[in-house]
Amino acid sequence: MKLYIASHSQRKALRLLNRLAAAGHEVTSRWITQDTKFHLGASSYTNEEKTRIALMDEEDVRRATDGVVLISERKGRYIPGGKHVEVGIALGLGLPVYVLGSRENILYWHPRVQVFRSTRELLAHLAHL
């Protein structure tokens, strides 16, 4: 399957990328391996870099023909960010969304959103599709 990973944590996303790849899935999220300033925050980018990354992320969501996997924050912690926009793009494209963790946004009750408590549970579900 071709999947996009949306997350606030590049480190967690890389771990998930490795698990998905080991299971035979392709991850389209270039931000995980190519965005060397991610950990520095948005103020570290020039406007041109922000535009390039925004377009790259949108393109990568569109290339994820089998859905978006969102790594959510722990309950009670809300972090705004691009991951919510990426989920919105996926829903707008008619793609399924797989939340790893808990629902942290009203859109995560959308009928095309499924929630998984663990990576193992998510991988088992994807193996049956």
Backbone hydrogen bonds, N-H to C=O, Kabsch-Sander energy under -0.5 kcal/mol:
donor,donor_aa,acceptor,acceptor_aa,energy
3,L,1,M,-0.6
3,L,26,E,-3.0
4,Y,67,G,-1.8
6,A,4,Y,-0.5
6,A,69,V,-3.1
10,Q,8,H,-0.6
13,A,9,S,-2.1
14,L,10,Q,-2.2
15,R,11,R,-1.9
16,L,12,K,-2.3
17,L,13,A,-2.9
18,N,14,L,-2.3
19,R,15,R,-1.8
20,L,16,L,-3.0
21,A,17,L,-2.9
22,A,18,N,-2.1
23,A,19,R,-1.1
24,G,21,A,-1.8
25,H,20,L,-2.5
26,E,1,M,-3.2
28,T,3,L,-2.6
28,T,26,E,-0.5
30,R,28,T,-1.3
32,I,29,S,-1.0
33,T,30,R,-0.7
34,Q,30,R,-2.9
35,D,31,W,-1.0
36,T,34,Q,-1.2
38,F,35,D,-0.8
40,L,37,K,-2.3
41,G,37,K,-0.6
41,G,38,F,-1.4
44,S,41,G,-1.8
45,Y,42,A,-1.5
50,K,46,T,-2.3
51,T,47,N,-2.3
52,R,48,E,-2.4
53,I,49,E,-2.6
54,A,50,K,-2.5
55,L,51,T,-2.3
56,M,52,R,-2.2
57,D,53,I,-2.9
58,E,54,A,-2.1
59,E,55,L,-2.5
60,D,56,M,-2.6
61,V,57,D,-2.2
62,R,58,E,-2.2
63,R,59,E,-1.9
64,A,60,D,-0.8
64,A,61,V,-0.8
65,T,63,R,-1.9
66,D,2,K,-2.2
67,G,64,A,-1.5
68,V,96,P,-1.9
69,V,4,Y,-3.6
70,L,68,V,-0.6
70,L,98,Y,-2.7
71,I,6,A,-2.7
71,I,69,V,-0.5
72,S,70,L,-0.8
72,S,100,L,-2.0
77,R,74,R,-2.1
78,Y,76,G,-0.5
84,H,81,G,-1.2
85,V,81,G,-0.8
86,E,82,G,-2.8
87,V,83,K,-1.8
88,G,84,H,-2.0
89,I,85,V,-2.5
90,A,86,E,-2.2
91,L,87,V,-2.7
92,G,88,G,-2.4
93,L,89,I,-1.6
94,G,91,L,-1.2
95,L,90,A,-2.7
97,V,112,R,-2.3
98,Y,68,V,-3.2
99,V,97,V,-0.6
99,V,114,Q,-3.3
100,L,70,L,-3.6
100,L,98,Y,-0.5
101,G,99,V,-0.8
101,G,116,F,-2.9
108,Y,105,N,-2.2
109,W,106,I,-1.6
110,H,107,L,-1.8
113,V,110,H,-2.2
114,Q,97,V,-2.7
116,F,99,V,-3.2
122,L,118,S,-2.1
123,L,119,T,-3.0
124,A,120,R,-2.2
125,H,121,E,-2.0
126,L,122,L,-2.7
127,A,123,L,-2.0
128,H,124,A,-0.8
128,H,125,H,-1.0
129,L,126,L,-1.2
